[in-house]
Amino acid sequence: MKKLVLSLTTFVAILCGIKGAAWQVGILGNFVNNPNDGFTCSYAECRKSGGGPRLFHVRCTKNATTYDCVYRGQPHCCNAYNQGQQVQFYQGLAKKAGKGRPNACSYFKLFDDNVCPMVPFQKVIPDPGNIHMQYRSPAHPFCTDDNANDDNIACPAPEVLAATAVTGSANQCVAQWLVLLFFSLFWE
């Protein structure tokens, strides 16, 4: 019986993307407004299954020189994101990162100004503790940073999200896990 409960719990954890899988490339795009350094930049959404955190990976190229940086956030806190505006969300982050900036990695925190303005993406690569290093060069291929932390990120308080309800597959996965756990207590 305990093996069955453990197996079901493990299955739900894998299905919900709680830990373990490698980052996968999701939405791809190019910067409309490239930074002032003369580089041409593109981006990728890096994701694991389920409603967990996402990475926003920026890569820039000029001739044979490349640089990149990676931001991490939890866009599932935003109803608009959950209702099909993912492409617009990442376009907004790219617009913010590139427009009028010395380079596309100069911000330590990014916000999309239109779709989900209260959902921050924090720089995780290179280490934000090193204020003198804004980007990494040469750039890595999209979504290959297995060391990028995929721990759960709490959504901002409801009053901060300005009346947007916290919804999405992360909450559904937790609910499914709790239901399985509850039924396993009575299954003999």
N, C-alpha and C positions, 0 to 999 in steps of 0.2 A: 504494500500500500504506500509506504513512504517513498519507494522508488517511483511510483506513478506520479505522486504529487511533485516530487523533485523534477521529474521529466517534464511535466506540464508547466511548471514554473520556469524551467530553463527554456522551453519552447516559446513561451510568451515573452520572456526577456529577449530572446533572439529576434522574434517577430517584431517587437517594439523597438529594437535597436538600442537597448540600454547600454551595452558595452561591446567591445571586441572587434567589430568589423572595420575594414579600412575605409577611408574617405573615398567617396565616388564623385566624379564630375557630374554636376547637375546643369544648371543654366549657364550658358556662355554668352559673352558679349564683348563689344569693343567700346572704348571710351569715345563719347561724342566730343567732349572737351578734354584734349590732352594737356598734360601739365606744361609749365613754362620751360622745362629742361630739354625740349625737342624730341623726347621719346614718344613712341606710339604705344598705347597701353590697351590691354584687354583684361578681362576678369572671368572668374568662374565661381559659381556656387559649389561648395564642397559639402556633401551630405552623407549621412548614414541613414539606414532605414528608420522609419518612425518620425516622430515629431521633435526630435532632440535639437540641440544647437546646430548652427550652420557656420561654415567658414566662408569668408569673402576673400578670395585669393586674387591679388593684383599682380600682373606681369607686364613689364615694360621693356621695349626693345628699340635700339638705335644702332644701325649697322651691326656689328658683332657683339655689342655690349648689351647686357640684360640686367635688370634688377627686379625684385619682387618684395611683397610683404603680405601678411595674412592677418585678417581681422576675424573675430569670433563673436557671435551674438545669438539671441533666441528670437527669431522673427515670428514664431508661432504664438507669441503673446498678442499679436495684432490680428484683429478680425479681417481686415482688408487682405492681408497676406494669405490667410487661411481660405479666403473666398476667391482665389484665382489671380491675385495681383502680384505674384512672385516676380515676374519679369520686370514690371514697373518698379518694384522695390529695389532690385539689384541695379537697375538703370539709375535710380536715384542715388544710391551709394556711389556708383561710378562717377556720376556728375559732380557730386560733392567732393570726391577725392581728387579729381583732375582739374576742375575749373580754377584757373588763376593761381595755382599752387606751384611752389618751386619744384616739387616732384609729386608723383601720385601716392607716395607713402608718408607724406609729411604730417598728416593728422595722427594722433594717438587714439582717437575715438571718432567713429563715423556715425552720422544719422542720415536717414533719408528724409528730406524735407516735405515730401508730399504724401506718400502712401502710409507710412508708419513713423511719424516724426518722434515718437517717444521710445523707440526701440534702438538702443545703442549697440554698435559693433566695436569692440575693443581690440586694439592691435595686440597680437600674441607672437608674431614673428616679423622682424627680429624682436628680441626681448625688449619690452617697453621700458624696463628699468634702465636700459642704456640709452640715455637721452641724446647721445651723440651719433647713434646709429639709427637712421630713419628707414633704411631698407637693407636687403641682403643682395649681394652680387657675387657670382652670377645667380640668376634666377633659377629656381627649381621648377620642374614640370608641375602643372596644375594638380592640386589635391594629393600630393605625395608626402605630406608632412604627417606621418603617423604619430609623431610626438605632440601634435596639436591637441590640447586637452579637449576631451569630448564630455566632460562632466556636465551634469544638468545645470542650467542657468535659470535662476528664479526670474519670473516676470516682475516688472515694476509693480508697485502697489496700484490698485484700481483707480485711485484718485489721480495718480500720475499718468496713467494711460487714458485719462479723460473719457471715461465711460465706455471704453472698449472692453468687452468681456474677454476673459482668458479662456480660450477654447483650443481645440486642436487635438491631434492624435496623441500627443504626450499624455494629456489627461485621460484619454480613452484607454491608453495602454495601462496606465496605473489602475484604472477602474477594472479592466479585464483581469489584471493580476490579482486584485483584491477579491474579486468574485471567485476566481479559481481557488484562492487560499481559503475563503470562507467555506466553499463546498468541500474542499479536501478535509476540513475538520470533521465533517459529518459523514464522510464516505468510508464505510468499513467493509 
